[in-house]
């Protein structure tokens, strides 16, 4: 076959692939993957699914005429997706529906879910309120900025249990606010999560501010707006996507925090509206660990499944509310 004929075939294949609705292609690919996983799992050979994924991704990249480089990138990327997605799929497939329902009806699980959403939302809000001004200053630059940036990023590398100890030394008895009671309180719970999640809010907002064309802000000042008006009408709206992303990341990081929370507030006492009184329970990661130690893998797995579904739904709702009417300018998508 001559080179022109090969080129014509490749062009025809590419045109055919691109003419199909992208949404339909994605849905069809997902359905095929679900059917393949169900079949291999039912046959007792889930390992075979890994090979199917690589072959199907390779075939899809070839059909899309991505070339050798594109097919190689797709295959390498699918390996990472397998490392993330396959354990999740196996986890869901191995759950016992009766045990999941039993745990879903447990009032103690309800209190855990409430605390594990409500507390992180407060922590995320605090991180955004105080992190955005700092991010704005960092985006403009100043002497010694690298020291401040290192301080902001330090919680990302500090071991989580060490973060809890640091919070207790800083804000507990003998600390900056000795009148605060941290152990087992909502205040200590939120402070521990703010310590580990604030860098996400600051860095995401800073990147959004840095992505704004300074000429737009300059034009606002030329037309008579002061710095606050320029920030309110120009800078903040353009950076809104990055700010919201930082808040969502801070919330997600707080939901998953174990080490710092286990040190500062292993069991948290808080006002629980459905009960109309103060109750005590644990943050989700701590609660799951306790369930694992007392009830074994099956019980902790059921609680984890409930938390996974609940957190995913909450996360999607937050993203939808945050991004549905937000211009995609600046920051992370």
C-alpha positions, 0 to 999 in steps of 0.5 A, a space after each residue: 500500500 502506498 503512502 498516499 493510500 495509507 494517509 487517506 485511510 488514516 484521514 478517513 478513520 480520523 474523520 469517522 472517529 471525530 464525527 461521532 458524538 464525544 459524549 456517546 463515545 465516552 459513555 460507550 467506553 465506560 459501559 464497556 469497562 463496567 461490563 468487562 469488569 463485571 464479567 472478569 469479577 464474576 469469573 473469578 479472574 479480576 486480574 484479567 481486567 487489567 489487561 483488558 483495560 490496557 488493550 482497550 485504551 490502546 485500541 481507542 488511541 489507535 482508532 483516534 489516530 493518536 500516533 505512537 506517542 499518543 498510544 504510549 501516553 494513553 497506555 502509561 496513563 491507564 496504568 495509573 488509572 488502574 492503580 486508583 480505579 481497580 481497588 475502588 471497583 474491587 472494594 465496591 464489588 465486595 461489599 455486603 448489601 445487608 451490612 451496608 444497610 445496617 450501618 447506614 441506619 445506625 444513628 452513630 454513623 449519621 452523627 459521624 457523617 454530619 461531623 465529617 461534613 460540617 467540621 471540614 466546611 468550617 475549616 475550609 471557610 476559615 482557610 479561604 477567608 484568611 488565605 485569600 488576602 495572603 494569596 493576594 499579597 504573595 501574588 504581588 511579591 515582596 521581600 522575604 516572600 520565599 520565607 512566607 511561601 515556605 511557611 505556608 507549604 510547611 504543613 504539606 510536608 509535616 507528618 500528620 500526627 506531628 501537626 496535631 502535636 504542633 497545634 496543641 503546643 501552639 494553641 493549647 494549654 500554655 500556648 497563644 490562647 491558653 483559655 481555649 480548650 482544644 482536646 475533644 472540642 470543635 475548636 480543636 477539631 477545626 484548628 487541626 484541619 485548618 493547619 493541614 488544609 490552609 496551604 491548598 486554599 492559599 496556593 490555589 488562590 495565589 495561582 489564580 491571582 498570578 494568572 490575571 492580566 495586570 493590565 486589566 487591573 491597571 485599566 480599572 485604576 486608571 478609570 478611578 477605582 481604588 484598590 478595594 474596588 478594583 479587587 471587588 469588581 475585577 480581581 476577585 471575579 477573575 480569580 473566583 474559579 481558583 479561590 473556589 477550587 482552593 476552598 473545595 480542595 481544603 474541604 476535601 483535605 479536611 475530610 480525609 485528615 486523620 493524624 492531626 485530628 486523632 491527636 487533637 480531637 479523637 472524639 469530638 463533642 458538638 451540638 447535633 441539631 437532629 438530637 437537639 443536644 450535644 453529642 460525641 463522635 469521631 471524625 470519619 477517618 478516626 471512626 473507620 479506624 475504630 470500626 476496623 479495630 472493633 468490628 473487623 474489615 467487613 464492618 469498617 468496609 461498610 462504613 467506608 462505602 457509606 462515607 465514600 458515597 456520601 463524600 462523593 455526592 457532597 463533593 459533586 454538589 459543592 463543585 456544581 454550586 461553586 462552578 456552574 456560574 463561575 467564569 473559567 478565568 484564572 486558577 485551576 479548572 
